[in-house]
Amino acid sequence: AKWKNRRKIVTPSFHFNILNQFLEVFESQAGQMVDFVKSSEDEVVDVIPLYTKFTLNTICETAMGTQLEDDGEGEEEFRLAIHEMGKLVFY
C-alpha cells in the first residue's frame, strides 16, 4: 500500500536521535515564551498569536536552519501570513 512506502520515507525523520538534535531549539523557544508570559505580569495574554510565533520560530529553525528575528522587516509579515493561512484552514 502507498502509506507503507510513505511511512518508510518519513519514519527516519522522527527517530529519537534526530529529534534529540533539536532539543536545544525546543528548549530555547519554550524558555523565550515563558519569559514573555512572565514579563506580562498581571496582563491578560492572548496565547494563540504567542503559540503561533514560537511554533513558527521552532519550525523554521529546525526544518530550514534559519532563525526568524523579532525585529526583522519581513518576518512579522511572514508570521501574519502564516497565521491567516491557519485561520483559513482551521475555520
N, C-alpha and C positions, 0 to 999 in steps of 0.2 A: 504494500500500500504506500501511497505517497507520503503519508505522515511519518512512516518509519524512516524513509530516506531523509526527510527534512529534519527529523529528530536527531539522526546521526550527525548531521551537519551542525546543528545548533548546540547539542548537549556539551561538547567540549568547551564551549564559551562560558558555561556556567559551572565548570569544575571548581572545586574548593580552592585549589592553588591559584587559579586565575582570579577568582573573586578576592582572595586574600591580598593580592597586589593592590586592590582598590580600597582596602580598609582605611588607609591613611586619608584618602579623599573623603570617604564617608564620614570619618571621624571629624575632619576639619569642617566640612559643611554643616554637620549636626551641631558642632560647637559654635559656629557662627550664628546659626539660627537660634540657639539657646541664648547666646549673648544678646542678640537683637531683642528677643522677648523680655529678657531681664531688664534691659535698658528702657523698656517701655513702662516699667514700674506699674502704676495703677491704671494706665490707659487700657482701653479695650483694643485688642489687636485682631484684625481680620486675618485669619491664618491661611485662607485659600491662596491669596497672592504670595504670601510668605512661603508656603509649601511649594508653589509653582516656581518661584525664584530659585530656591535652594535645590530643588529636584532638577531643574534645568541646568543649574551650575554643575551639579554632580554628573549628570549625563554627558554634558559637553566635555568635562574634564576626563572622565573615564573612557568614554567611547570615542571621542575625537581628539583627545590630548590637548585641548585648548581651554583656557580659563576665561570666563566672562568677567570683565571688570565692572564694578558697580557704577563707575562714572564714565564709562565708555560711551561714545556717541551713538553707535548702532545697537549696542547691547540691550538697552531698555526697549527700543523699538522691536527688537527681535523677541524679547520676553513677552511684550504685549501681544505680538502677532501669534506667538505660541499659545498664550492664554486664550485669545479669541478663537483660535482654531479648536482648542479644547472645549470651549463653550458650544461650538457648532457640532462637535462630535458627540458630546455627552448630554446635550439638552434638546 
